[in-house]
């Protein structure tokens, strides 16, 4: 876009402004950085200036946002300087394993921050144990004036203070409340946070590679998504699911596997099933069929142990009405 138009937008709004440049066009990116843009979108939507090489983002101070069509492309964007990847997929598609694979591929330590419904952004930065300090003061504990002793860094704090660049996995971010992602924006943008109890500012020694997983249980804020490289993990097809099952059951009868997969993917294709069975359900179902000594030829027709596959009464009722 015309830099004059972009500057007009910057003057008109108080929110961060992101502008697009073509793939590989580092001069366009230099122009955008020169006019103090907040984010650069190296956009595959625009005609690329270079359809082979992307911009070396490590040469810029302004953060980049990139699209990625597959995992290999997402990793290449990370190597070029992109620092946040958001992955999304159904439960059982391997979102957490993705972070472990990236950690192994890049030879970097993996720090996992498991998010719960009660998790606050502050928890990832640091925790000040005021209760322990009060307890120590009552019983004559030494060093109670040393507040630093009662400050413990969270997972984000660990990533910031690591001597080498690490992979930080923020797992299942959509479990937290709606304000959680927004509360993290400043720290992830500036790569620092302040501890008022001690007056210390923790600044990242190295910008961590942040991987965020979501089960799509709730939408994440647009301001947060703008900072992300998006990668959707498709649910495994029949061939890949067969490979996954064979890892868990190495001597599984092929006929039983064929019948299980036939029933499983037919159930997943039914539009009336609201909570579709995932990878963990098919593993548990096979376990139940084996222990029950069930005849493989009856699996598709009868779908036994239905409660292992479906976890909602309305889904079970819908299946029984429609199954043929």
C-alpha positions as CSV (number, residue, x, y, z in Angstrom):
1,X,0.0,0.0,0.0
2,X,1.0,3.6,-0.4
3,X,3.2,4.6,2.6
4,X,1.3,7.9,2.7
5,X,-2.0,6.0,3.3
6,X,-0.4,3.8,5.9
7,X,0.9,6.9,7.8
8,X,-2.6,8.3,7.7
9,X,-4.0,5.2,9.3
10,X,-1.2,5.3,12.0
11,X,-2.2,8.9,12.8
12,X,-5.9,8.1,12.9
13,X,-5.8,5.1,15.3
14,X,-4.2,4.1,18.6
15,X,-4.1,0.4,18.0
16,X,-1.1,-1.4,16.4
17,X,-1.0,-1.2,12.6
18,X,0.1,-4.0,10.3
19,X,1.0,-3.6,6.6
20,X,1.7,-6.1,3.9
21,X,4.7,-6.6,1.7
22,X,5.3,-9.1,-1.0
23,X,7.2,-12.4,-0.3
24,X,10.9,-11.8,-0.7
25,X,10.6,-8.0,-1.2
26,X,12.9,-6.8,1.6
27,X,13.0,-3.3,0.2
28,X,9.2,-3.0,0.8
29,X,9.8,-4.3,4.3
30,X,12.6,-1.7,4.8
31,X,10.2,1.1,3.8
32,X,7.5,-0.2,6.2
33,X,10.1,-0.3,9.0
34,X,11.2,3.2,8.2
35,X,7.7,4.6,8.8
36,X,7.5,2.8,12.2
37,X,4.9,0.2,11.3
38,X,4.0,-2.1,14.2
39,X,3.9,-5.4,12.2
40,X,4.8,-6.5,8.7
41,X,2.7,-9.2,7.0
42,X,4.9,-10.9,4.4
43,X,1.8,-11.9,2.5
44,X,1.4,-14.8,0.1
45,X,-1.9,-13.2,-1.0
46,X,0.1,-10.5,-2.9
47,X,2.0,-11.5,-6.0
48,X,5.5,-12.5,-4.7
49,X,8.5,-10.5,-5.6
50,X,10.5,-13.7,-5.1
51,X,8.6,-17.0,-5.1
52,X,11.6,-19.0,-3.7
53,X,13.2,-16.9,-1.0
54,X,11.4,-15.1,1.8
55,X,12.7,-12.1,3.6
56,X,15.4,-12.7,6.2
57,X,13.4,-11.3,9.1
58,X,16.4,-11.5,11.5
59,X,17.7,-8.3,9.8
60,X,14.7,-6.3,11.0
61,X,13.6,-4.9,14.3
62,X,9.9,-5.0,13.4
63,X,8.1,-8.3,14.0
64,X,6.8,-10.3,11.0
65,X,3.6,-12.2,10.5
66,X,3.7,-15.1,7.9
67,X,1.2,-17.6,6.6
68,X,2.2,-21.3,6.3
69,X,0.5,-24.1,4.3
70,X,2.2,-26.9,6.1
71,X,4.5,-27.8,9.0
72,X,7.7,-27.6,6.9
73,X,6.8,-24.1,5.7
74,X,6.0,-23.0,9.2
75,X,9.4,-24.2,10.4
76,X,11.1,-22.3,7.5
77,X,9.3,-19.1,8.6
78,X,10.6,-19.7,12.2
79,X,14.1,-20.1,10.9
80,X,13.8,-16.8,9.0
81,X,12.8,-14.9,12.1
82,X,9.0,-15.5,12.8
83,X,8.7,-16.1,16.5
84,X,5.1,-17.2,17.2
85,X,3.2,-20.1,15.8
86,X,-0.3,-20.9,16.7
87,X,-1.5,-24.4,15.9
88,X,-5.1,-25.5,15.9
89,X,-6.8,-28.9,15.5
90,X,-9.2,-31.4,17.0
91,X,-8.1,-33.2,20.2
92,X,-5.9,-36.1,19.3
93,X,-4.3,-34.6,16.2
94,X,-0.9,-34.2,17.8
95,X,-0.6,-30.5,18.6
96,X,1.6,-31.0,21.6
97,X,3.7,-33.6,19.8
98,X,4.2,-30.9,17.1
99,X,6.1,-28.8,19.7
100,X,8.2,-31.7,20.7
101,X,9.0,-32.5,17.1
102,X,10.1,-28.9,16.5
103,X,12.2,-28.9,19.6
104,X,14.0,-32.1,18.5
105,X,14.4,-30.8,14.9
106,X,15.9,-27.5,16.0
107,X,17.9,-29.0,18.9
108,X,16.4,-26.6,21.5
109,X,15.0,-27.1,25.0
110,X,11.2,-27.3,25.2
111,X,9.4,-25.5,28.1
112,X,5.7,-26.5,28.5
113,X,3.2,-24.1,30.1
114,X,0.0,-26.2,30.5
115,X,-3.0,-23.8,30.7
116,X,-6.0,-24.4,32.9
117,X,-9.3,-22.6,33.4
118,X,-7.8,-20.9,36.5
119,X,-4.5,-19.9,34.8
120,X,-3.7,-16.2,34.8
121,X,-1.1,-14.5,32.6
122,X,0.7,-13.4,35.7
123,X,1.4,-17.1,36.6
124,X,3.6,-17.4,33.5
125,X,5.7,-14.4,34.5
126,X,6.4,-14.9,38.2
127,X,4.8,-15.8,41.5
128,X,5.4,-13.9,44.7
129,X,4.9,-16.2,47.7
130,X,3.8,-13.7,50.2
131,X,2.3,-16.4,52.5
132,X,5.6,-18.2,52.9
133,X,7.3,-14.9,53.6
134,X,4.7,-14.1,56.3
135,X,5.2,-17.6,57.7
136,X,8.9,-17.2,57.9
137,X,8.7,-13.8,59.6
138,X,6.4,-15.2,62.3
139,X,8.8,-18.0,63.1
140,X,12.0,-16.0,63.0
141,X,13.1,-17.2,59.5
142,X,16.3,-15.5,58.3
143,X,16.4,-13.5,55.1
144,X,12.7,-12.4,55.1
145,X,13.8,-9.0,54.0
146,X,15.2,-10.6,50.8
147,X,12.0,-10.4,48.7
148,X,13.8,-11.9,45.7
149,X,14.0,-15.2,47.6
150,X,10.2,-15.4,47.5
151,X,9.8,-14.7,43.8
152,X,9.7,-17.7,41.6
153,X,9.7,-17.3,37.8
154,X,6.9,-18.9,35.8
155,X,7.3,-20.7,32.5
156,X,7.5,-17.5,30.4
157,X,10.0,-16.1,32.9
158,X,12.1,-19.3,32.5
159,X,12.0,-18.9,28.7
160,X,13.2,-15.3,29.0
161,X,16.1,-16.1,31.4
162,X,17.3,-19.2,29.6
163,X,20.9,-18.9,28.4
164,X,20.0,-20.3,25.0
165,X,17.0,-19.8,22.8
166,X,14.2,-22.2,23.9
167,X,10.8,-23.4,22.5
168,X,8.0,-22.3,24.7
169,X,4.7,-24.3,24.3
170,X,1.6,-22.5,25.7
171,X,-0.7,-25.6,25.6
172,X,-4.4,-25.2,25.1
173,X,-4.6,-21.5,25.5
174,X,-8.4,-21.5,24.9
175,X,-8.9,-23.1,28.3
176,X,-8.1,-19.8,30.0
177,X,-10.5,-16.8,30.2
178,X,-10.9,-14.4,27.3
179,X,-8.5,-11.8,28.7
180,X,-5.6,-14.3,29.1
181,X,-4.2,-13.8,25.5
182,X,-4.5,-10.1,25.6
183,X,-2.8,-10.0,29.0
184,X,0.2,-11.7,27.4
185,X,0.6,-9.3,24.4
186,X,2.8,-6.8,26.0
187,X,5.3,-9.3,27.4
188,X,5.4,-11.3,24.1
189,X,5.9,-8.1,22.1
190,X,8.4,-6.4,24.3
191,X,10.1,-9.6,25.6
192,X,10.3,-8.2,29.1
193,X,8.2,-7.8,32.2
194,X,8.6,-5.9,35.5
195,X,8.4,-7.4,39.0
196,X,7.2,-4.5,41.2
197,X,7.9,-6.3,44.5
198,X,11.6,-6.3,43.8
199,X,11.9,-3.5,41.2
200,X,13.5,-5.9,38.8
201,X,12.8,-6.0,35.1
202,X,13.3,-9.4,33.5
203,X,14.4,-9.0,29.9
204,X,14.6,-12.0,27.5
205,X,18.2,-13.0,26.8
206,X,17.0,-14.6,23.6
207,X,13.5,-14.3,22.0
208,X,11.9,-17.8,22.5
209,X,10.0,-19.5,19.8
210,X,6.5,-19.5,21.1
211,X,4.1,-22.3,20.0
212,X,0.5,-22.0,21.1
213,X,-2.1,-24.8,20.8
214,X,-5.8,-24.4,20.7
215,X,-8.7,-26.8,20.5
216,X,-10.9,-24.1,19.1
217,X,-13.2,-24.2,22.1
218,X,-13.4,-20.4,22.0
219,X,-12.2,-17.7,19.6
220,X,-8.9,-15.9,20.4
221,X,-8.7,-12.1,20.1
222,X,-7.9,-10.6,16.7
223,X,-5.0,-8.6,18.2
224,X,-3.5,-11.8,19.4
225,X,-4.0,-13.7,16.2
226,X,-2.3,-10.9,14.2
227,X,0.9,-11.9,15.9
228,X,0.7,-15.5,14.9
229,X,1.7,-17.8,12.1
230,X,-1.3,-20.1,11.7
231,X,-1.0,-23.8,11.1
232,X,-4.0,-26.1,11.1
233,X,-3.5,-29.8,11.8
234,X,-5.9,-31.8,9.8
235,X,-7.5,-34.9,11.5
236,X,-5.7,-38.1,10.3
237,X,-7.1,-39.8,7.3
238,X,-7.6,-43.6,7.3
239,X,-4.1,-44.5,6.2
240,X,-2.4,-42.3,8.8
241,X,-4.9,-43.5,11.5
242,X,-4.0,-47.1,10.6
243,X,-0.3,-46.2,11.2
244,X,-1.2,-44.6,14.5
245,X,-3.2,-47.6,15.7
246,X,-0.5,-50.0,14.7
247,X,2.0,-48.1,16.9
248,X,-0.4,-48.9,19.9
249,X,-1.4,-52.4,18.7
250,X,1.5,-54.0,16.9
251,X,-0.1,-57.4,16.4
252,X,-3.6,-56.2,15.7
253,X,-5.7,-58.4,13.3
254,X,-5.9,-56.6,10.0
255,X,-9.6,-57.5,9.5
256,X,-10.5,-56.1,12.9
257,X,-8.6,-52.9,12.0
258,X,-10.4,-52.6,8.7
259,X,-13.8,-52.9,10.3
260,X,-13.0,-50.5,13.1
261,X,-11.8,-47.8,10.7
262,X,-14.9,-48.4,8.5
263,X,-17.2,-47.8,11.5
264,X,-15.1,-45.0,13.0
265,X,-15.0,-42.8,9.9
266,X,-18.6,-43.5,9.0
267,X,-19.5,-42.2,12.5
268,X,-17.3,-39.1,12.1
269,X,-19.0,-38.3,8.8
270,X,-22.5,-38.2,10.3
271,X,-23.6,-34.5,10.5
272,X,-25.8,-35.1,13.5
273,X,-22.8,-36.2,15.7
274,X,-21.8,-33.0,17.6
275,X,-18.7,-34.4,19.5
276,X,-17.0,-36.5,16.9
277,X,-14.8,-39.3,18.3
278,X,-11.1,-38.6,18.1
279,X,-7.8,-40.6,18.1
280,X,-7.9,-41.4,21.8
281,X,-11.5,-42.8,21.4
282,X,-10.5,-45.2,18.6
283,X,-7.6,-46.5,20.7
284,X,-9.8,-47.1,23.7
285,X,-12.5,-48.7,21.5
286,X,-10.0,-51.1,20.0
287,X,-8.8,-52.0,23.5
288,X,-12.4,-52.7,24.5
289,X,-13.1,-54.9,21.4
290,X,-9.9,-56.9,22.1
291,X,-10.7,-57.5,25.7
292,X,-14.3,-58.3,24.9
293,X,-13.3,-60.8,22.2
294,X,-15.7,-59.2,19.8
295,X,-16.3,-60.7,16.4
296,X,-14.8,-58.3,13.8
297,X,-17.6,-59.2,11.3
298,X,-20.2,-57.7,13.7
299,X,-18.3,-54.4,14.5
300,X,-19.7,-52.3,11.7
301,X,-23.3,-53.6,12.0
302,X,-23.6,-53.4,15.8
303,X,-21.0,-50.8,16.9
304,X,-20.5,-52.3,20.3
305,X,-19.3,-50.5,23.4
306,X,-20.7,-47.2,21.9
307,X,-20.0,-45.3,25.2
308,X,-16.3,-45.6,24.5
309,X,-16.7,-43.8,21.2
310,X,-19.4,-41.2,22.0
311,X,-19.5,-39.1,25.1
312,X,-22.9,-37.4,24.8
313,X,-26.4,-38.9,25.2
314,X,-27.7,-37.0,22.2
315,X,-24.9,-38.3,20.0
316,X,-25.6,-41.9,21.0
317,X,-29.3,-41.5,20.4
318,X,-28.7,-39.9,17.0
319,X,-26.4,-42.7,16.0
320,X,-28.8,-45.4,17.0
321,X,-31.6,-43.8,15.0
322,X,-29.5,-43.3,11.8
323,X,-27.2,-46.3,11.8
324,X,-27.8,-48.9,9.1
